[in-house]
Amino acid sequence: MALVLAGVALVVVIRWGDAPVAFIETLPALPLFAVMAGLPALGLPMTPLYVLAGLRFGIPAGLAFSAAATLLNLLLCYALASGRLRPLLQRRLARRFPRLGDLHEASGDAWRFALCVKLIPGVPMFLKHYALGALGVPCRIYLTAALLTTGPYGAAFVVLGQSALEGRAGLALVAISILLLTSVLLAGWRRRRLRVAAA
């Protein structure tokens, strides 16, 4: 829900504020791609970057651009977490979340584990990606879980960016509806998993 509100606030600022839309429309593609693929691995939120992609490229190209940058970012996080940083990350995870490693070993279900970690509320996205890589979740499962949970958000924020530029309220409402529906579905799945685990 916080992501939805942040995205809507950003669109309002761009559409009715003094945001330099002309400057955004001329942003060079390669530096923007490098920022989207690299800086979220250091903790930069991806949400405003999706909106920028929608503003800069429109919906079809913005979706393709964002998908490629997101995929590269996910691969970067996984490579870092499963490489030389892995022992350090595992120690930190064991200290901070002692049951996390046990959960992974005990579950025997990397898909469920990856989705559960991705849906933990209040934890920055890049930390979840590092945790999944450090805990040995297979790359294909990690990528699929990450794209399933963040893909709808990314697509909706790209659409929001374009709708802000064009002033198309109907398009903005469609994007906001997708965000809200995704939030409700993921929250419902998380609650169901917690009930099953507690039973």
C-alpha positions, 0 to 999 in steps of 0.5 A: 500500500505504501508503494501505491501511495508513493507512486500516486504522489509522484505522478501528481507531482509530475503532472501538476507540479513543476517537475521538468517533464521536458528534461525527463523526456530527453534523458539518455537511455543508456545512463538511465538503464545503468541507474535502473540496473545498478543502483537498486542493488545499493538500496535505491527504490525502483518505484520512481525509476519505473515512473521515469521509464514510463515518462521517457519511453511510453508504455510499450518501450517503457515496459520492455526497458524496465523489464530488461533493467529489472532482470539485470538488477536481479541477476546482479543481486544474485551474483553478489549474494551467491558469490564472495559476499555469501559467507558474510551475508549468511553470518549476518542473516544468522545473527539477525534472523536465526530461524531464516536458515532453518526455515529454508532447510526445513521447508524443502520447497524453494518456491514457497520459501522464495515467495515467503521471503519476497512477501515479508513486509517492511524489508527493503527489496534489495535485502530480500534479493540478497537473502535469497541468493545467500541462502542458496535458492536456485537462480531460476526460482529466485528470478521467477519469484522476484518477477512474479511479485515485482512485475505487476508493480513495475508495469503499473508504475510505467503506465502511471508515468505515461498517464501523468505525462499525457494527463489520461485519468482513465489510464492512471486509474487502470494502473492504480487498480492493478497496484491495489489488486496486486497488493490485496492478492499478495497480502491475502496469499501471505496471510494464508501462508501464515495461517497454514504455518500456525496450524 
